């Protein structure tokens, strides 16, 4: 089966009205991969990872590479619809492998969860977000989330938050006067 790249470019906004192509960058490439793989397949990959059946870690690596918004949203959906379950905790863990700034607004909820493992996984999400580009607003939000995590009642969560902050771009910006 040949891929209709022009149709995909059209779907991701990569074609100009005159028929010329515009650069869509990595986000456009990721969206193209979502189209090629299929949104339902990406949602199923999240569920498959959580099942821990053979091949789950392959699914995790694919999701980590493409950082699919569809998959991120599926993780949040599982977390919200199945609170207090292994699946909810695993969904936040998986999100920590692929999260970017689109998941930043969700981190506070993870850090406020009554389950310590979800809070630890929420820190993983925040840590992964720090690997990507952050604007000043994202940086300020991340600092506030670390402040929250560093006052967590669980010593393990507090220590992990401090460790992540000390080895992150936040610490480097603070040292540099930013």
FENVENVEN-V698853 format. One record per helix or strand of 3 or more residues. SS is the DSSP state (H for helix, E for strand). FROM is the first residue (numbers start at 0). TO is the last residue. If there is no record, write none. Layout:
SS/FROM/TO
SS/FROM/TO
//
This chain:
H/4/10
H/24/36
H/38/50
H/55/65
H/68/80
H/85/97
H/100/110
H/115/129
H/135/148
H/154/165
H/168/174
//
